[in-house]
Amino acid sequence: MDREILKTVIPLLMGIVAGAVSYTVTGDFRARDPFGIIVLAFFIYLHKFILSRFEISIENKDWIGIGFLTLSAWYISWTLLLNQ
């Protein structure tokens, strides 16, 4: 698989997983919502190690795209889970 495609697919999948983890950790307690954001930041940081496993070099400009894709997928998945 092309490395540029992996730079797109992996952040989207990690964002979905981060949304599910945020939902599981915070549950129905609205006071724990800031902890969901900490989960998101942790999953964005994990890209540093996951993408290096696929021998993908990450430049400074790539972090903006990785962060945005992960944030978008996290927000959508967590919102859908909260509105069940």
Residue pairs with C-beta under 8 A, 6 or more apart in sequence:
3 54
3 55
3 56
6 51
6 54
6 56
7 51
7 56
7 62
7 65
7 66
8 69
10 47
10 50
10 51
10 54
11 47
11 65
11 66
11 69
11 70
11 73
12 69
12 70
12 73
13 73
14 43
14 44
14 46
14 47
14 50
14 70
14 73
15 40
15 43
15 69
15 70
15 71
15 72
15 73
15 74
15 75
15 76
15 77
16 73
16 74
16 77
17 43
18 39
18 40
18 42
18 43
18 70
18 73
18 74
18 77
18 78
19 73
19 74
19 75
19 76
19 77
19 78
19 79
19 80
19 81
20 77
20 78
20 81
21 39
21 43
22 35
22 36
22 39
22 40
22 74
22 78
23 36
23 77
23 78
23 81
23 82
25 32
25 35
25 36
25 39
26 32
26 33
26 35
26 36
36 78
40 70
40 71
40 74
43 70
43 74
44 66
44 67
44 70
44 71
47 58
47 66
47 70
48 58
51 58
52 58
58 66
